[in-house]
Amino acid sequence: MVKPKNVLLTLKEYNEKMGQTSNRYIMQELHIIDLKEVPKQKMEHLMNLLEHEKYIHWLRMNDYEVVREIF
């Protein structure tokens, strides 16, 4: 959750060779890391998107923790 420019600044502090690296490169690498994470279930992904975009939402689940309704 660190901004790419902050990642780049930290890398430059520890490695002089990073002087030619750009924010775009860091963003691409972070995207690759995200793609390598364990894929999320569709509902979990939906809930994360709703929370990230700050949508108001509610859901109801049954006794088996299966989503029955979502608003």
C-alpha positions in Angstrom: 0.0 0.0 0.0 3.0 2.3 -0.4 3.0 4.8 -3.2 5.3 4.0 -6.0 7.3 7.3 -5.6 8.0 6.3 -1.9 9.1 2.9 -3.0 11.5 4.4 -5.5 12.9 6.9 -3.0 13.6 4.1 -0.5 15.2 1.9 -3.2 17.4 4.8 -4.3 18.6 5.3 -0.7 19.8 1.7 -0.5 21.0 1.2 -4.1 22.7 3.8 -6.3 21.9 1.8 -9.5 18.3 2.7 -9.0 18.9 6.3 -10.0 17.7 5.5 -13.6 14.6 3.7 -12.4 11.2 5.5 -13.0 7.9 5.5 -11.1 6.4 3.7 -14.1 8.8 0.8 -13.7 7.9 0.5 -10.0 4.2 0.6 -10.8 4.7 -2.2 -13.4 6.6 -4.3 -10.8 3.9 -3.8 -8.2 1.2 -4.8 -10.7 3.2 -8.0 -11.4 3.3 -8.8 -7.7 -0.4 -8.2 -7.4 -1.0 -10.7 -10.3 1.1 -13.3 -8.5 -1.0 -13.2 -5.4 -3.4 -16.1 -4.8 -6.5 -15.4 -6.8 -9.5 -14.3 -4.7 -12.9 -15.7 -4.9 -15.3 -13.6 -7.0 -17.4 -12.5 -4.1 -14.3 -11.6 -2.0 -13.0 -9.6 -4.9 -16.3 -7.8 -5.2 -16.4 -6.9 -1.5 -12.9 -5.6 -1.7 -13.8 -3.4 -4.6 -16.8 -2.0 -2.9 -14.8 -1.2 0.2 -12.0 0.3 -1.8 -14.3 2.6 -3.7 -16.1 3.4 -0.5 -19.6 2.2 -1.6 -22.2 1.7 1.0 -23.1 -2.0 1.0 -24.8 -4.7 3.0 -25.0 -8.4 2.7 -26.8 -11.2 4.3 -25.5 -14.7 4.6 -27.1 -18.0 5.5 -26.0 -20.4 8.2 -23.3 -21.8 5.9 -21.8 -18.3 5.3 -23.0 -18.2 1.7 -24.1 -14.8 0.6 -27.8 -14.7 0.0 -28.4 -11.0 -0.6 -26.3 -8.0 -1.3 -27.2 -4.4 -1.6 
